Amino acid sequence: MSSKSKRKTPELVVRDGVPTAVILDIGEYQELLERLEDAEDLKMLEKMRQKPLRFRKLEDFLKGLAITDVL
């Protein structure tokens, strides 16, 4: 059996007749978090793509990181 078929149905917590929380299977919760993170990454990527690309010489980039002192 796959883990998806073993998932429990989410449980709704109701207080005074008002839904206040949901109890999810931990695997489903982690999957939701991953999907949310992916969606945020895509939004950031789209925003980055709207800006023009800027290129620098490798030497200038390394100077900015102060890696040349270590090498």
N, CA, C and O atoms as a GROMACS GRO file, in nm:
protein
  284
    1MET      N    1   0.083  -0.120   0.000
    1MET     CA    2   0.000   0.000   0.000
    1MET      C    3   0.086   0.125   0.000
    1MET      O    4   0.192   0.129   0.064
    2SER      N    5   0.043   0.226  -0.072
    2SER     CA    6   0.118   0.352  -0.072
    2SER      C    7   0.083   0.432   0.052
    2SER      O    8  -0.021   0.411   0.115
    3SER      N    9   0.172   0.526   0.085
    3SER     CA   10   0.148   0.608   0.204
    3SER      C   11   0.026   0.697   0.187
    3SER      O   12  -0.037   0.737   0.285
    4LYS      N   13  -0.009   0.729   0.060
    4LYS     CA   14  -0.125   0.814   0.037
    4LYS      C   15  -0.254   0.742   0.076
    4LYS      O   16  -0.347   0.805   0.127
    5SER      N   17  -0.261   0.611   0.054
    5SER     CA   18  -0.383   0.538   0.088
    5SER      C   19  -0.396   0.521   0.240
    5SER      O   20  -0.506   0.495   0.289
    6LYS      N   21  -0.289   0.535   0.314
    6LYS     CA   22  -0.291   0.521   0.459
    6LYS      C   23  -0.327   0.652   0.530
    6LYS      O   24  -0.351   0.653   0.650
    7ARG      N   25  -0.330   0.760   0.456
    7ARG     CA   26  -0.355   0.890   0.519
    7ARG      C   27  -0.492   0.894   0.584
    7ARG      O   28  -0.590   0.838   0.534
    8LYS      N   29  -0.494   0.962   0.695
    8LYS     CA   30  -0.619   0.980   0.767
    8LYS      C   31  -0.690   1.102   0.713
    8LYS      O   32  -0.627   1.193   0.658
    9THR      N   33  -0.818   1.103   0.730
    9THR     CA   34  -0.896   1.220   0.692
    9THR      C   35  -0.867   1.332   0.791
    9THR      O   36  -0.864   1.307   0.912
   10PRO      N   37  -0.844   1.454   0.742
   10PRO     CA   38  -0.820   1.565   0.836
   10PRO      C   39  -0.937   1.580   0.934
   10PRO      O   40  -1.053   1.562   0.897
   11GLU      N   41  -0.904   1.612   1.058
   11GLU     CA   42  -1.006   1.630   1.161
   11GLU      C   43  -1.024   1.779   1.188
   11GLU      O   44  -0.927   1.853   1.202
   12LEU      N   45  -1.144   1.820   1.195
   12LEU     CA   46  -1.178   1.960   1.220
   12LEU      C   47  -1.207   1.979   1.368
   12LEU      O   48  -1.288   1.905   1.425
   13VAL      N   49  -1.143   2.077   1.429
   13VAL     CA   50  -1.166   2.109   1.570
   13VAL      C   51  -1.264   2.226   1.574
   13VAL      O   52  -1.240   2.331   1.515
   14VAL      N   53  -1.374   2.206   1.645
   14VAL     CA   54  -1.479   2.309   1.652
   14VAL      C   55  -1.495   2.352   1.798
   14VAL      O   56  -1.507   2.268   1.888
   15ARG      N   57  -1.496   2.483   1.820
   15ARG     CA   58  -1.520   2.539   1.954
   15ARG      C   59  -1.636   2.638   1.945
   15ARG      O   60  -1.635   2.730   1.864
   16ASP      N   61  -1.732   2.616   2.027
   16ASP     CA   62  -1.852   2.701   2.029
   16ASP      C   63  -1.915   2.710   1.890
   16ASP      O   64  -1.965   2.815   1.849
   17GLY      N   65  -1.912   2.597   1.818
   17GLY     CA   66  -1.974   2.592   1.686
   17GLY      C   67  -1.892   2.656   1.575
   17GLY      O   68  -1.940   2.668   1.462
   18VAL      N   69  -1.769   2.698   1.606
   18VAL     CA   70  -1.685   2.764   1.506
   18VAL      C   71  -1.560   2.680   1.481
   18VAL      O   72  -1.490   2.643   1.576
   19PRO      N   73  -1.531   2.648   1.354
   19PRO     CA   74  -1.407   2.574   1.324
   19PRO      C   75  -1.286   2.657   1.366
   19PRO      O   76  -1.272   2.773   1.326
   20THR      N   77  -1.197   2.596   1.447
   20THR     CA   78  -1.081   2.670   1.496
   20THR      C   79  -0.947   2.610   1.456
   20THR      O   80  -0.845   2.678   1.460
   21ALA      N   81  -0.946   2.481   1.418
   21ALA     CA   82  -0.820   2.416   1.384
   21ALA      C   83  -0.848   2.292   1.300
   21ALA      O   84  -0.961   2.242   1.292
   22VAL      N   85  -0.741   2.243   1.238
   22VAL     CA   86  -0.748   2.120   1.160
   22VAL      C   87  -0.632   2.030   1.204
   22VAL      O   88  -0.519   2.077   1.218
   23ILE      N   89  -0.660   1.904   1.225
   23ILE     CA   90  -0.556   1.807   1.259
   23ILE      C   91  -0.527   1.726   1.133
   23ILE      O   92  -0.616   1.661   1.078
   24LEU      N   93  -0.400   1.731   1.089
   24LEU     CA   94  -0.358   1.663   0.966
   24LEU      C   95  -0.259   1.554   0.998
   24LEU      O   96  -0.190   1.558   1.100
   25ASP      N   97  -0.252   1.455   0.909
   25ASP     CA   98  -0.146   1.357   0.913
   25ASP      C   99  -0.013   1.430   0.895
   25ASP      O  100  -0.006   1.523   0.814
   26ILE      N  101   0.091   1.391   0.967
   26ILE     CA  102   0.219   1.463   0.962
   26ILE      C  103   0.277   1.464   0.821
   26ILE      O  104   0.336   1.563   0.780
   27GLY      N  105   0.262   1.355   0.748
   27GLY     CA  106   0.312   1.349   0.611
   27GLY      C  107   0.242   1.449   0.521
   27GLY      O  108   0.305   1.514   0.438
   28GLU      N  109   0.112   1.461   0.539
   28GLU     CA  110   0.034   1.556   0.461
   28GLU      C  111   0.074   1.700   0.497
   28GLU      O  112   0.084   1.786   0.410
   29TYR      N  113   0.095   1.724   0.626
   29TYR     CA  114   0.139   1.856   0.671
   29TYR      C  115   0.274   1.893   0.609
   29TYR      O  116   0.292   2.005   0.560
   30GLN      N  117   0.368   1.799   0.610
   30GLN     CA  118   0.500   1.825   0.552
   30GLN      C  119   0.490   1.850   0.402
   30GLN      O  120   0.560   1.936   0.348
   31GLU      N  121   0.403   1.776   0.335
   31GLU     CA  122   0.383   1.797   0.192
   31GLU      C  123   0.326   1.936   0.164
   31GLU      O  124   0.367   2.003   0.069
   32LEU      N  125   0.233   1.980   0.248
   32LEU     CA  126   0.178   2.115   0.233
   32LEU      C  127   0.286   2.221   0.252
   32LEU      O  128   0.291   2.320   0.178
   33LEU      N  129   0.374   2.201   0.352
   33LEU     CA  130   0.482   2.296   0.374
   33LEU      C  131   0.576   2.302   0.253
   33LEU      O  132   0.619   2.410   0.213
   34GLU      N  133   0.608   2.186   0.196
   34GLU     CA  134   0.694   2.181   0.078
   34GLU      C  135   0.630   2.253  -0.040
   34GLU      O  136   0.697   2.327  -0.112
   35ARG      N  137   0.500   2.231  -0.059
   35ARG     CA  138   0.431   2.298  -0.169
   35ARG      C  139   0.430   2.449  -0.150
   35ARG      O  140   0.447   2.525  -0.245
   36LEU      N  141   0.409   2.492  -0.026
   36LEU     CA  142   0.410   2.635   0.004
   36LEU      C  143   0.548   2.695  -0.025
   36LEU      O  144   0.558   2.802  -0.084
   37GLU      N  145   0.653   2.624   0.016
   37GLU     CA  146   0.789   2.669  -0.008
   37GLU      C  147   0.817   2.676  -0.159
   37GLU      O  148   0.880   2.771  -0.206
   38ASP      N  149   0.771   2.577  -0.233
   38ASP     CA  150   0.789   2.578  -0.378
   38ASP      C  151   0.718   2.697  -0.441
   38ASP      O  152   0.773   2.763  -0.530
   39ALA      N  153   0.596   2.725  -0.396
   39ALA     CA  154   0.520   2.838  -0.449
   39ALA      C  155   0.591   2.970  -0.420
   39ALA      O  156   0.596   3.058  -0.505
   40GLU      N  157   0.646   2.984  -0.298
   40GLU     CA  158   0.721   3.105  -0.264
   40GLU      C  159   0.846   3.118  -0.350
   40GLU      O  160   0.881   3.228  -0.394
   41ASP      N  161   0.914   3.006  -0.374
   41ASP     CA  162   1.034   3.008  -0.459
   41ASP      C  163   0.998   3.052  -0.601
   41ASP      O  164   1.072   3.129  -0.662
   42LEU      N  165   0.886   3.003  -0.655
   42LEU     CA  166   0.843   3.041  -0.789
   42LEU      C  167   0.810   3.190  -0.798
   42LEU      O  168   0.843   3.255  -0.897
   43LYS      N  169   0.745   3.242  -0.694
   43LYS     CA  170   0.715   3.385  -0.692
   43LYS      C  171   0.843   3.468  -0.693
   43LYS      O  172   0.854   3.567  -0.765
   44MET      N  173   0.942   3.424  -0.613
   44MET     CA  174   1.069   3.495  -0.607
   44MET      C  175   1.140   3.488  -0.742
   44MET      O  176   1.198   3.587  -0.787
   45LEU      N  177   1.137   3.372  -0.806
   45LEU     CA  178   1.200   3.354  -0.936
   45LEU      C  179   1.135   3.444  -1.041
   45LEU      O  180   1.204   3.507  -1.121
   46GLU      N  181   1.002   3.449  -1.042
   46GLU     CA  182   0.932   3.537  -1.135
   46GLU      C  183   0.971   3.683  -1.114
   46GLU      O  184   0.991   3.757  -1.211
   47LYS      N  185   0.983   3.724  -0.989
   47LYS     CA  186   1.022   3.861  -0.957
   47LYS      C  187   1.165   3.889  -1.006
   47LYS      O  188   1.194   3.996  -1.059
   48MET      N  189   1.253   3.790  -0.987
   48MET     CA  190   1.392   3.806  -1.031
   48MET      C  191   1.400   3.815  -1.184
   48MET      O  192   1.483   3.888  -1.237
   49ARG      N  193   1.316   3.741  -1.253
   49ARG     CA  194   1.319   3.740  -1.399
   49ARG      C  195   1.271   3.871  -1.459
   49ARG      O  196   1.301   3.900  -1.575
   50GLN      N  197   1.198   3.950  -1.384
   50GLN     CA  198   1.148   4.078  -1.434
   50GLN      C  199   1.259   4.183  -1.438
   50GLN      O  200   1.249   4.283  -1.510
   51LYS      N  201   1.363   4.162  -1.361
   51LYS     CA  202   1.474   4.257  -1.357
   51LYS      C  203   1.574   4.222  -1.466
   51LYS      O  204   1.592   4.105  -1.498
   52PRO      N  205   1.640   4.323  -1.523
   52PRO     CA  206   1.741   4.293  -1.625
   52PRO      C  207   1.862   4.223  -1.563
   52PRO      O  208   1.897   4.247  -1.447
   53LEU      N  209   1.924   4.136  -1.641
   53LEU     CA  210   2.042   4.065  -1.593
   53LEU      C  211   2.162   4.158  -1.588
   53LEU      O  212   2.179   4.243  -1.676
   54ARG      N  213   2.243   4.142  -1.486
   54ARG     CA  214   2.368   4.218  -1.474
   54ARG      C  215   2.481   4.117  -1.462
   54ARG      O  216   2.473   4.022  -1.384
   55PHE      N  217   2.585   4.139  -1.538
   55PHE     CA  218   2.699   4.049  -1.535
   55PHE      C  219   2.820   4.123  -1.480
   55PHE      O  220   2.839   4.242  -1.506
   56ARG      N  221   2.903   4.050  -1.405
   56ARG     CA  222   3.028   4.105  -1.353
   56ARG      C  223   3.140   4.009  -1.387
   56ARG      O  224   3.118   3.890  -1.411
   57LYS      N  225   3.259   4.062  -1.388
   57LYS     CA  226   3.375   3.977  -1.408
   57LYS      C  227   3.392   3.891  -1.284
   57LYS      O  228   3.359   3.933  -1.173
   58LEU      N  229   3.444   3.770  -1.302
   58LEU     CA  230   3.465   3.678  -1.191
   58LEU      C  231   3.556   3.740  -1.085
   58LEU      O  232   3.531   3.725  -0.965
   59GLU      N  233   3.659   3.810  -1.129
   59GLU     CA  234   3.752   3.872  -1.035
   59GLU      C  235   3.681   3.974  -0.946
   59GLU      O  236   3.708   3.981  -0.826
   60ASP      N  237   3.591   4.052  -1.006
   60ASP     CA  238   3.517   4.152  -0.928
   60ASP      C  239   3.424   4.085  -0.827
   60ASP      O  240   3.410   4.130  -0.713
   61PHE      N  241   3.360   3.976  -0.870
   61PHE     CA  242   3.273   3.901  -0.780
   61PHE      C  243   3.351   3.846  -0.662
   61PHE      O  244   3.306   3.856  -0.548
   62LEU      N  245   3.466   3.788  -0.689
   62LEU     CA  246   3.548   3.730  -0.583
   62LEU      C  247   3.600   3.837  -0.488
   62LEU      O  248   3.609   3.812  -0.367
   63LYS      N  249   3.634   3.953  -0.539
   63LYS     CA  250   3.677   4.062  -0.452
   63LYS      C  251   3.566   4.103  -0.357
   63LYS      O  252   3.590   4.134  -0.240
   64GLY      N  253   3.444   4.104  -0.407
   64GLY     CA  254   3.329   4.140  -0.325
   64GLY      C  255   3.304   4.039  -0.213
   64GLY      O  256   3.250   4.075  -0.109
   65LEU      N  257   3.343   3.915  -0.234
   65LEU     CA  258   3.327   3.813  -0.132
   65LEU      C  259   3.446   3.801  -0.040
   65LEU      O  260   3.440   3.731   0.061
   66ALA      N  261   3.553   3.867  -0.074
   66ALA     CA  262   3.679   3.863   0.002
   66ALA      C  263   3.737   3.723   0.006
   66ALA      O  264   3.804   3.686   0.102
   67ILE      N  265   3.711   3.644  -0.097
   67ILE     CA  266   3.765   3.509  -0.106
   67ILE      C  267   3.911   3.514  -0.150
   67ILE      O  268   3.988   3.423  -0.119
   68THR      N  269   3.949   3.616  -0.222
   68THR     CA  270   4.086   3.624  -0.272
   68THR      C  271   4.188   3.626  -0.159
   68THR      O  272   4.303   3.585  -0.178
   69ASP      N  273   4.147   3.673  -0.041
   69ASP     CA  274   4.239   3.673   0.075
   69ASP      C  275   4.267   3.531   0.121
   69ASP      O  276   4.377   3.501   0.168
   70VAL      N  277   4.169   3.443   0.108
   70VAL     CA  278   4.182   3.306   0.153
   70VAL      C  279   4.266   3.225   0.055
   70VAL      O  280   4.344   3.138   0.095
   71LEU      N  281   4.250   3.254  -0.073
   71LEU     CA  282   4.324   3.179  -0.176
   71LEU      C  283   4.467   3.219  -0.171
   71LEU      O  284   4.548   3.168  -0.249
   0.00000   0.00000   0.00000
